[in-house]
Amino acid sequence: MTGTIQLMEISDLKKILKIERQSFSTSWTFNAFIYELLVNEKATYYTFKLNDQIIAYVGYWLFEDEIHITNLAVAPIFRKKGIGTQLIEFVIEKSKELSIQRMSLEVRITNTEAIELYKKIGFNKGKILKKYYKTEDGIEMFLSLKGGSNEE
């Protein structure tokens, strides 16, 4: 499915929050996204639009030698169509343009679909993060972008 990837704008937040609530049991708030878009200088967020309709988004924090994916969500009716993969690959390309050596993220340990997506792209599992999601463990995943080892 081909769409357009654009920088997220404040005017996108109503749709973003709907996707966020449909995707996560503990969702980010309007104010959290406002902080990310207007205050956090390390943060960058993109939307995926299909016919001018926002159907997915991705966000990351840029550190000196790492991009940390903070959010990735696809509207339920558009899942399993390769959109999440396109967004991750887009961030990988941005990482390479910036000579970033590593990408990381956290995912709920029970989110097997997301874990399989990340593994398919080349991410490896890292450490278990006990109670990372308050009542549920998370797992760190990482991807080496410079020919380095994915082993911790």
C-alpha positions in Angstrom: 0.0 0.0 0.0 1.6 3.3 -1.1 1.0 6.4 0.8 2.9 9.6 1.7 5.1 10.1 4.8 5.1 13.6 6.1 6.2 15.4 9.3 3.5 15.4 11.9 1.7 18.7 12.6 -0.4 19.8 15.5 -3.4 19.8 13.3 -2.9 16.0 12.9 -3.3 15.2 16.5 -7.0 14.5 16.6 -6.5 11.6 14.2 -3.2 10.6 15.8 -4.9 10.3 19.2 -7.7 8.2 17.7 -5.1 5.7 16.3 -3.2 5.9 19.6 -6.3 4.9 21.7 -7.1 2.1 19.2 -3.6 0.8 19.4 -2.5 0.9 23.0 -4.1 0.1 26.4 -2.1 3.0 27.9 -2.1 5.7 25.3 -0.2 9.0 25.1 -2.2 12.2 25.8 -2.7 15.3 23.7 -0.3 17.1 26.0 2.4 14.4 25.6 2.3 14.8 21.8 2.3 18.6 22.1 5.4 18.3 24.2 7.1 16.1 21.7 6.2 18.3 18.7 6.9 21.7 20.3 9.4 21.3 23.2 11.4 18.1 22.9 14.3 19.0 20.5 15.3 15.3 20.2 11.8 14.3 18.9 10.7 13.8 15.4 7.3 12.4 14.3 5.9 11.5 10.9 2.5 10.5 9.6 1.6 8.0 6.9 -1.2 9.3 4.8 -3.3 7.4 2.3 -5.4 9.8 0.1 -4.8 12.6 2.6 -6.1 10.4 5.5 -3.7 9.7 8.3 -3.7 6.0 8.9 -0.4 5.6 10.8 2.5 7.4 12.5 6.0 6.9 13.8 8.0 8.9 16.3 11.6 8.8 17.4 14.2 10.5 19.6 17.5 11.4 18.0 20.6 10.9 20.2 24.2 11.3 19.3 24.6 7.8 17.8 21.2 6.3 18.2 17.6 6.7 17.1 15.1 5.5 19.7 11.6 4.7 18.3 9.1 6.0 20.8 5.8 5.3 18.9 4.6 3.3 16.0 0.9 2.7 15.3 -1.2 1.8 12.4 -5.0 2.2 12.4 -6.6 -1.2 12.9 -8.2 -1.6 9.5 -4.9 -0.9 7.8 -2.8 -3.3 9.7 -0.9 -6.2 8.0 -0.6 -4.3 4.8 3.1 -3.3 5.1 2.6 0.2 6.5 4.5 -0.4 9.7 7.3 -1.9 7.7 7.4 1.2 5.4 7.5 3.5 8.4 10.4 1.6 10.1 12.3 1.5 6.8 11.8 5.2 6.4 13.3 5.8 9.9 16.1 3.4 9.0 16.9 5.6 5.9 16.8 8.7 8.0 19.2 7.0 10.4 21.6 6.2 7.6 21.4 9.8 6.3 22.4 11.0 9.7 25.2 8.3 10.1 23.4 6.8 13.1 24.8 3.5 14.2 21.9 2.0 16.2 18.2 2.0 16.5 16.3 0.8 19.6 12.7 0.5 20.8 10.7 -1.2 23.5 7.6 -3.4 22.9 5.2 -5.2 25.2 6.4 -8.8 25.6 2.9 -10.0 24.6 2.8 -8.0 21.4 4.0 -10.9 19.3 2.9 -9.3 16.0 5.1 -6.2 16.6 8.0 -8.3 17.8 7.8 -10.5 14.6 7.7 -7.3 12.4 10.8 -5.9 14.1 12.6 -9.2 13.9 11.7 -9.5 10.1 13.3 -6.0 9.6 16.4 -7.1 11.4 15.9 -6.0 15.0 17.2 -8.4 17.7 15.8 -8.9 21.2 17.6 -7.4 24.1 16.9 -7.5 27.8 13.5 -8.0 29.4 12.3 -4.8 31.1 10.3 -5.9 34.2 7.0 -4.1 34.6 8.0 -1.5 31.9 4.3 -1.1 31.0 3.3 -1.0 34.7 1.5 -4.3 34.7 3.4 -5.9 31.9 7.0 -6.6 31.0 8.6 -5.0 27.9 11.4 -6.1 25.8 14.1 -4.0 24.4 14.9 -4.5 20.7 17.8 -3.0 18.7 19.2 -2.8 15.2 22.8 -2.2 14.3 23.1 0.0 11.2 26.8 0.2 10.7 27.9 -3.4 10.2 28.4 -3.8 13.9 27.1 -6.6 16.0 23.5 -6.8 17.1 24.7 -8.7 20.2 24.5 -6.9 23.5 
